[in-house]
């Protein structure tokens, strides 16, 4: 979704450049990247969560390497002195990521930022088979307390956003998007933004603004819960509801997001996600200076 032209123009309306590998025989695209150039700085993406290369499984390794060399040469010819490349979690494309990252190192790229993402691979098993014993106990407590998970309409976006913002402020955090920016994105991508809420009777106690970034991937973009319900840990219950949504809609991967504060690991959050049964996944940002 982040590489669709409509989303690119949400980030900036000008100075985008695209490079691609075209298979003329089969009239298909083997690889593509969208890059924003501001003076001498190139970025993919400019503002979204990640960008980078999209690569077909059928693309031969030698063609990929030559394509990376080609992009570097074109950027350098345009006067670029620094290229920032923000990758999705490696679990999105495990085989492609291993190949791409190795080739980037071969070409002199360095890692400027490394984050830990956490993903749950959705299967036919119930969510309760994933968490450890402590989180299963909290999940039972949520069920016993009569909590309910609901998928909410976009009419609730303002209320959900303000709830999440208030929860984040309670913990000294903020949000990367304003409500106005988020509304614009949701209006452009109505089918991709999903709202989930956990209720105790009529009271909202936890919520998530999620993004279906691909047909088979749901990204838990903005989750939060009210501090007064820490004893119930309603986010565990929220994850169970989102996991069931993934099962019903044939979504293979539930991305719980990264766990970092100002570029440093948030160990408590990492441990919590791993206790839920998520698997760690690297999310790297590469940089190359020309």
C-alpha positions as CSV (number, residue, x, y, z in Angstrom):
1,X,0.0,0.0,0.0
2,X,2.8,2.5,0.9
3,X,4.2,2.2,-2.7
4,X,0.9,3.1,-4.4
5,X,1.0,6.4,-6.2
6,X,-1.8,7.8,-4.1
7,X,0.1,7.1,-0.9
8,X,3.3,8.5,-2.3
9,X,1.5,11.8,-3.1
10,X,0.2,11.9,0.5
11,X,3.9,12.1,1.6
12,X,4.8,14.7,-1.0
13,X,3.3,15.7,-4.4
14,X,6.6,16.3,-6.2
15,X,10.1,15.1,-6.8
16,X,9.3,11.3,-7.0
17,X,11.4,9.1,-9.2
18,X,10.7,5.5,-10.1
19,X,13.1,2.8,-11.3
20,X,12.0,-0.6,-12.5
21,X,13.0,-3.9,-14.1
22,X,10.7,-4.6,-17.1
23,X,10.4,-8.0,-18.7
24,X,9.3,-7.1,-22.2
25,X,8.8,-10.7,-23.3
26,X,6.2,-11.4,-20.6
27,X,5.1,-7.7,-20.2
28,X,5.7,-7.8,-16.4
29,X,7.6,-5.9,-13.8
30,X,10.5,-7.8,-12.1
31,X,11.3,-5.1,-9.5
32,X,10.5,-1.5,-8.8
33,X,11.3,1.3,-6.3
34,X,10.0,4.8,-5.7
35,X,12.4,7.3,-4.4
36,X,11.9,10.9,-3.3
37,X,14.8,13.3,-4.0
38,X,15.1,16.5,-2.0
39,X,18.2,18.5,-3.1
40,X,21.0,15.9,-2.6
41,X,19.1,13.5,-0.3
42,X,17.2,10.5,-1.7
43,X,14.7,8.6,0.5
44,X,12.5,5.5,0.1
45,X,10.1,6.2,1.6
46,X,9.9,9.9,2.4
47,X,7.4,9.6,5.4
48,X,5.6,6.3,5.5
49,X,6.5,3.3,7.6
50,X,8.7,1.7,5.0
51,X,9.3,1.7,1.2
52,X,12.3,0.2,-0.5
53,X,12.4,-2.3,-3.3
54,X,9.5,-4.6,-4.4
55,X,11.0,-7.6,-6.1
56,X,9.4,-10.5,-7.9
57,X,10.2,-14.0,-6.7
58,X,11.1,-14.9,-10.3
59,X,13.8,-12.2,-10.7
60,X,17.2,-13.8,-11.1
61,X,19.8,-12.8,-8.4
62,X,22.2,-11.3,-11.1
63,X,19.4,-9.1,-12.5
64,X,18.6,-7.8,-8.9
65,X,22.2,-7.0,-8.3
66,X,22.6,-5.2,-11.6
67,X,19.3,-3.3,-10.9
68,X,20.7,-2.1,-7.5
69,X,23.9,-0.9,-9.3
70,X,21.8,0.9,-11.9
71,X,19.7,2.7,-9.3
72,X,22.8,3.8,-7.5
73,X,24.4,5.1,-10.7
74,X,21.2,7.1,-11.6
75,X,21.0,8.6,-8.2
76,X,24.6,9.6,-8.3
77,X,24.1,11.2,-11.8
78,X,21.2,13.2,-10.3
79,X,23.5,14.7,-7.8
80,X,22.4,12.6,-4.8
81,X,25.0,12.4,-2.0
82,X,23.0,10.3,0.4
83,X,20.4,7.6,-0.1
84,X,18.2,6.4,2.9
85,X,16.4,3.1,2.4
86,X,13.8,2.0,5.0
87,X,13.0,-1.7,4.7
88,X,9.9,-3.5,5.9
89,X,10.3,-6.2,8.5
90,X,12.4,-9.0,7.0
91,X,9.6,-11.6,7.8
92,X,7.4,-9.9,5.1
93,X,9.7,-11.4,2.4
94,X,12.2,-13.7,4.2
95,X,14.0,-15.0,1.1
96,X,14.0,-11.7,-0.7
97,X,15.2,-9.8,2.3
98,X,18.2,-12.1,2.8
99,X,19.3,-11.6,-0.8
100,X,18.6,-7.9,-0.9
101,X,20.3,-7.1,2.3
102,X,23.4,-9.1,1.3
103,X,23.7,-7.3,-2.0
104,X,23.2,-3.9,-0.3
105,X,26.2,-4.7,2.0
106,X,28.2,-5.8,-1.1
107,X,27.5,-2.4,-2.6
108,X,28.7,-0.4,0.4
109,X,25.4,0.3,2.2
110,X,25.5,0.6,6.0
111,X,22.7,0.0,8.6
112,X,21.8,3.4,10.1
113,X,19.0,2.0,12.3
114,X,18.0,-1.5,13.4
115,X,14.6,-2.1,15.1
116,X,13.0,-5.3,16.4
117,X,9.6,-6.0,14.8
118,X,7.4,-8.8,16.0
119,X,5.0,-10.9,13.9
120,X,2.5,-13.6,14.4
121,X,2.1,-16.1,11.7
122,X,-1.6,-16.8,11.4
123,X,-2.6,-20.5,11.2
124,X,-5.6,-22.7,11.8
125,X,-4.7,-22.9,15.4
126,X,-6.5,-20.7,17.9
127,X,-4.8,-17.6,19.3
128,X,-4.6,-19.2,22.7
129,X,-2.0,-21.7,21.5
130,X,0.5,-18.9,21.0
131,X,1.0,-16.9,24.3
132,X,2.9,-18.2,27.2
133,X,1.2,-19.3,30.5
134,X,1.2,-15.8,32.0
135,X,-0.4,-14.1,29.0
136,X,-2.9,-17.0,28.6
137,X,-3.9,-16.3,32.2
138,X,-4.4,-12.6,31.4
139,X,-6.5,-13.6,28.4
140,X,-8.7,-15.7,30.6
141,X,-9.1,-12.8,33.0
142,X,-10.3,-10.6,30.0
143,X,-12.8,-13.2,29.1
144,X,-14.0,-13.6,32.7
145,X,-14.3,-9.8,32.9
146,X,-16.8,-9.8,30.0
147,X,-14.6,-7.8,27.6
148,X,-15.7,-7.6,24.0
149,X,-13.7,-6.9,20.8
150,X,-15.5,-5.0,18.0
151,X,-14.5,-3.9,14.6
152,X,-15.5,-0.3,14.4
153,X,-16.5,1.9,11.4
154,X,-14.5,4.8,10.1
155,X,-17.1,7.1,11.7
156,X,-15.4,6.2,15.0
157,X,-11.9,7.3,13.7
158,X,-11.9,10.6,15.6
159,X,-12.9,9.0,18.9
160,X,-10.5,6.1,18.5
161,X,-7.6,8.4,17.6
162,X,-8.2,10.7,20.6
163,X,-8.5,7.7,22.9
164,X,-5.2,6.3,21.6
165,X,-3.5,9.7,21.9
166,X,-4.7,10.1,25.5
167,X,-3.3,6.6,26.3
168,X,0.0,7.4,24.7
169,X,0.3,10.7,26.6
170,X,-0.4,8.9,29.9
171,X,2.9,7.1,29.2
172,X,4.8,10.0,27.9
173,X,4.5,9.1,24.2
174,X,3.0,10.8,21.2
175,X,1.7,9.8,17.7
176,X,3.5,10.3,14.4
177,X,0.4,11.6,12.6
178,X,-2.1,14.3,13.4
179,X,-5.8,13.4,13.3
180,X,-6.1,15.5,10.1
181,X,-3.3,13.6,8.4
182,X,-4.8,10.3,9.4
183,X,-8.3,11.2,8.2
184,X,-6.8,12.1,4.8
185,X,-5.0,8.8,4.6
186,X,-8.1,6.8,5.7
187,X,-10.3,8.7,3.1
188,X,-7.8,7.7,0.4
189,X,-7.5,4.1,1.5
190,X,-10.8,3.2,3.1
191,X,-10.4,-0.6,2.6
192,X,-6.9,-0.6,4.1
193,X,-7.4,1.1,7.5
194,X,-9.3,-1.0,10.1
195,X,-10.4,0.0,13.5
196,X,-10.7,-2.4,16.5
197,X,-11.9,-1.7,20.0
198,X,-12.1,-3.6,23.2
199,X,-15.0,-2.7,25.4
200,X,-16.0,-3.3,29.0
201,X,-19.7,-2.8,28.7
202,X,-19.9,0.5,26.9
203,X,-16.4,1.8,27.9
204,X,-13.6,1.7,25.4
205,X,-10.6,0.2,27.2
206,X,-8.2,-0.7,24.3
207,X,-8.0,0.1,20.6
208,X,-6.0,-0.3,17.5
209,X,-5.8,1.5,14.2
210,X,-4.5,-1.2,11.9
211,X,-3.4,-1.1,8.3
212,X,-3.7,-3.9,5.8
213,X,-0.5,-3.1,4.0
214,X,-0.8,-6.1,1.7
215,X,-3.6,-8.6,0.9
216,X,-2.0,-11.0,3.3
217,X,-0.5,-8.7,6.0
218,X,-2.2,-6.8,8.8
219,X,-0.1,-4.2,10.5
220,X,-1.0,-3.2,14.1
221,X,-0.2,0.5,13.5
222,X,-1.5,2.4,16.5
223,X,-2.4,0.2,19.5
224,X,-3.1,1.5,23.0
225,X,-5.0,0.7,26.2
226,X,-6.2,2.8,29.1
227,X,-3.7,2.7,32.0
228,X,-6.5,2.1,34.6
229,X,-7.0,-1.3,32.9
230,X,-3.3,-2.4,33.2
231,X,-4.5,-5.2,35.6
232,X,-6.5,-6.8,32.8
233,X,-3.9,-6.3,30.0
234,X,-6.7,-5.8,27.4
235,X,-4.2,-5.6,24.6
236,X,-3.8,-9.4,24.8
237,X,-7.6,-9.6,24.3
238,X,-7.3,-7.1,21.4
239,X,-4.6,-9.2,19.7
240,X,-6.9,-12.3,20.0
241,X,-9.7,-10.4,18.2
242,X,-7.3,-9.2,15.5
243,X,-5.9,-12.7,15.1
244,X,-9.4,-14.0,14.5
245,X,-10.1,-11.3,12.0
246,X,-6.9,-12.4,10.1
247,X,-8.1,-16.0,10.1
248,X,-11.5,-15.1,8.7
249,X,-10.0,-12.9,6.0
250,X,-7.1,-15.3,5.0
251,X,-4.4,-12.9,6.3
252,X,-1.2,-14.8,6.9
253,X,0.8,-12.3,9.0
254,X,-0.2,-10.1,11.9
255,X,2.6,-7.5,12.3
256,X,2.7,-6.2,15.9
257,X,5.0,-3.4,15.0
258,X,8.4,-2.3,16.2
259,X,9.5,-1.9,19.9
260,X,11.8,1.1,20.2
261,X,11.9,4.5,21.9
262,X,14.1,7.1,20.2
263,X,16.0,4.4,18.4
264,X,16.7,2.3,21.5
265,X,15.0,-1.1,22.2
266,X,12.0,-1.0,24.5
267,X,12.7,-4.3,26.3
268,X,9.5,-4.5,28.2
269,X,7.5,-4.2,25.0
270,X,9.7,-6.6,23.1
271,X,9.3,-9.2,25.9
272,X,5.5,-8.7,26.0
273,X,5.2,-9.3,22.2
274,X,7.3,-12.4,22.4
275,X,5.2,-13.7,25.3
276,X,2.2,-13.4,23.0
277,X,3.9,-15.9,20.7
278,X,5.2,-13.4,18.2
279,X,8.5,-14.0,16.4
280,X,11.2,-11.3,16.3
281,X,12.0,-9.9,12.9
282,X,14.6,-7.3,11.9
283,X,13.5,-4.0,10.5
284,X,16.5,-2.2,9.0
285,X,17.2,1.2,7.6
286,X,20.1,1.4,5.2
287,X,22.1,4.4,4.1
288,X,24.7,4.9,1.4
289,X,26.8,8.0,0.8
290,X,28.0,8.7,-2.7
